[in-house]
Amino acid sequence: MRTILITGASGGLAQEMVKLLPDDVLILIGRDAKKLHMLYTHHDKKAIFELDIRGEAQVKQVLTQIYQEYGFVDILVNNAGYAIYDDFENFSAAQVEDMFAVNTFATMTFCRLVGKEMKAARKGHIINIVSMSGLVASAKSSVYSATKFAAIGFSNTIRLELASYGVAVTTVNPGPIATGFFDQADPDGTYLKGVKAFVLQPDVVAKRIVKAMKTKKRELNMPFALAATHKFYTLFPGMSDYLARTLFNFK
Ligand SMILES: NC(=O)c1ccc[n+]([C@@H]2O[C@H](COP(=O)([O-])OP(=O)(O)OC[C@H]3O[C@@H](n4cnc5c(N)ncnc54)[C@H](OP(=O)(O)O)[C@@H]3O)[C@@H](O)[C@H]2O)c1
């Protein structure tokens, strides 16, 4: 039986992952324990922790408790994250810092603290839920893209550092997923309408992530059309910028 820690556990993607992990011990971390208890009454082998993942001291304290009670975390899923789509000039410094704190720095903290234990045990798997926005730029996602590009760079590096200790690192880079994510990112629904053709269902994404828990695949990029866009972006950045500003500017 595996012990799997998931942050952002109340989210749409996390809910679908949990459905596919009935036999595992799940450590579910979120901002609202009551909500998590309500969502996951059906899962027997779970522990719920209410935690603000932005503070290293609190994260350390909760992880100490987790290691005392469960001994080891086999799989860490850094899933918490959010976006606000807007022109860059409209962001305050506090908004920029907060998005980095949740999307990037908290991921780094969990990877550092849990990764150290995995390295010592010479086993484990870290799965960072990042985004296509961390591979391809698009208008109005400057801050979100920056947090996710950083998370991919970080993940690619720790993968190299941990590989010889038997610890795998997977980055998951989905395009738009039909979850509550867009309530905050895109409240008027304009972007979601524009990218309708690429929208993924959360159960489909969750299935691929859960499969990767066995295969320990390096990277999951989806859907195929956006994964191909990323390849095009890498080969033809100038042309890609032109298309992103004109034909494919959905925000
Ligand atoms: N939906 C998409 O289109 C999409 C596309 C690509 C990548 N992603 C990434 O996939 C992951 C899961 O997203 P989702 O689609 O499941 O979205 P979601 O339903 O909004 O869930 C995201 C979860 O992250 C946590 N979170 C959000 N804002 C936070 C904040 N300010 N501080 C701390 N935690 C916060 C929340 O969990 P708690 O309330 O339990 O703390 C929330 O339930 C995120 O990392 C997101 O960036 C999403």
The ligand as an SDF file (V2000), in Angstrom:
LIG
                    3D

 48 52  0  0  0  0  0  0  0  0999 V2000
   -7.6940   23.7870  -14.5780 N   0  0  0  0  0  0  0  0  0  0  0  0
   -6.8050   24.1000  -15.4990 C   0  0  0  0  0  0  0  0  0  0  0  0
   -7.1350   24.6060  -16.5910 O   0  0  0  0  0  0  0  0  0  0  0  0
   -5.3510   23.8090  -15.2870 C   0  0  0  0  0  0  0  0  0  0  0  0
   -4.5110   23.7350  -16.4040 C   0  0  0  0  0  0  0  0  0  0  0  0
   -3.1720   23.4570  -16.2290 C   0  0  0  0  0  0  0  0  0  0  0  0
   -2.6620   23.2700  -14.9620 C   0  0  0  0  0  0  0  0  0  0  0  0
   -3.4970   23.3490  -13.8920 N   0  0  0  0  0  0  0  0  0  0  0  0
   -2.9300   23.1540  -12.5690 C   0  0  0  0  0  0  0  0  0  0  0  0
   -3.5260   22.0150  -11.9940 O   0  0  0  0  0  0  0  0  0  0  0  0
   -3.5110   22.1390  -10.5630 C   0  0  0  0  0  0  0  0  0  0  0  0
   -4.8800   21.7880  -10.0230 C   0  0  0  0  0  0  0  0  0  0  0  0
   -5.8150   22.7220  -10.4960 O   0  0  0  0  0  0  0  0  0  0  0  0
   -7.3820   22.4230  -10.6660 P   0  0  0  0  0  0  0  0  0  0  0  0
   -7.6800   22.5040  -12.0960 O   0  0  0  0  0  0  0  0  0  0  0  0
   -7.7570   21.2420   -9.9050 O   0  0  0  0  0  0  0  0  0  0  0  0
   -7.9710   23.7450  -10.0280 O   0  0  0  0  0  0  0  0  0  0  0  0
   -8.8950   23.9570   -8.7540 P   0  0  0  0  0  0  0  0  0  0  0  0
  -10.0770   23.1040   -8.8310 O   0  0  0  0  0  0  0  0  0  0  0  0
   -9.0600   25.4310   -8.6100 O   0  0  0  0  0  0  0  0  0  0  0  0
   -7.9800   23.4010   -7.5540 O   0  0  0  0  0  0  0  0  0  0  0  0
   -6.7710   24.0060   -7.2090 C   0  0  0  0  0  0  0  0  0  0  0  0
   -6.5150   23.7870   -5.7390 C   0  0  0  0  0  0  0  0  0  0  0  0
   -5.3220   24.5000   -5.3810 O   0  0  0  0  0  0  0  0  0  0  0  0
   -5.4650   25.0550   -4.0950 C   0  0  0  0  0  0  0  0  0  0  0  0
   -5.2950   26.5210   -4.1430 N   0  0  0  0  0  0  0  0  0  0  0  0
   -5.8580   27.3820   -5.0150 C   0  0  0  0  0  0  0  0  0  0  0  0
   -5.5480   28.6290   -4.6800 N   0  0  0  0  0  0  0  0  0  0  0  0
   -4.7740   28.5540   -3.5900 C   0  0  0  0  0  0  0  0  0  0  0  0
   -4.1710   29.5070   -2.7760 C   0  0  0  0  0  0  0  0  0  0  0  0
   -4.2870   30.8070   -3.0060 N   0  0  0  0  0  0  0  0  0  0  0  0
   -3.4640   29.0740   -1.7120 N   0  0  0  0  0  0  0  0  0  0  0  0
   -3.3450   27.7560   -1.4580 C   0  0  0  0  0  0  0  0  0  0  0  0
   -3.9090   26.7990   -2.2050 N   0  0  0  0  0  0  0  0  0  0  0  0
   -4.6260   27.2050   -3.2440 C   0  0  0  0  0  0  0  0  0  0  0  0
   -6.8710   24.7800   -3.6230 C   0  0  0  0  0  0  0  0  0  0  0  0
   -6.8710   23.6890   -2.7390 O   0  0  0  0  0  0  0  0  0  0  0  0
   -7.3010   23.8320   -1.2140 P   0  0  0  0  0  0  0  0  0  0  0  0
   -8.4790   24.7380   -1.2040 O   0  0  0  0  0  0  0  0  0  0  0  0
   -7.5920   22.4300   -0.8270 O   0  0  0  0  0  0  0  0  0  0  0  0
   -6.1340   24.4450   -0.5160 O   0  0  0  0  0  0  0  0  0  0  0  0
   -7.6170   24.3980   -4.8690 C   0  0  0  0  0  0  0  0  0  0  0  0
   -8.6480   23.5130   -4.6160 O   0  0  0  0  0  0  0  0  0  0  0  0
   -3.0350   23.5570  -10.2710 C   0  0  0  0  0  0  0  0  0  0  0  0
   -1.6790   23.5390   -9.9370 O   0  0  0  0  0  0  0  0  0  0  0  0
   -3.2120   24.2810  -11.5960 C   0  0  0  0  0  0  0  0  0  0  0  0
   -2.3050   25.3530  -11.7510 O   0  0  0  0  0  0  0  0  0  0  0  0
   -4.8230   23.6030  -14.0140 C   0  0  0  0  0  0  0  0  0  0  0  0
  1  2  1  0
  2  3  2  0
  2  4  1  0
  4  5  1  0
  4 48  2  0
  5  6  2  0
  6  7  1  0
  7  8  2  0
  8  9  1  0
  8 48  1  0
  9 10  1  0
  9 46  1  0
 10 11  1  0
 11 12  1  0
 11 44  1  0
 12 13  1  0
 13 14  1  0
 14 15  2  0
 14 16  1  0
 14 17  1  0
 17 18  1  0
 18 19  2  0
 18 20  1  0
 18 21  1  0
 21 22  1  0
 22 23  1  0
 23 24  1  0
 23 42  1  0
 24 25  1  0
 25 26  1  0
 25 36  1  0
 26 27  1  0
 26 35  1  0
 27 28  2  0
 28 29  1  0
 29 30  1  0
 29 35  2  0
 30 31  1  0
 30 32  2  0
 32 33  1  0
 33 34  2  0
 34 35  1  0
 36 37  1  0
 36 42  1  0
 37 38  1  0
 38 39  2  0
 38 40  1  0
 38 41  1  0
 42 43  1  0
 44 45  1  0
 44 46  1  0
 46 47  1  0
M  CHG  2   8   1  16  -1
M  END
$$$$
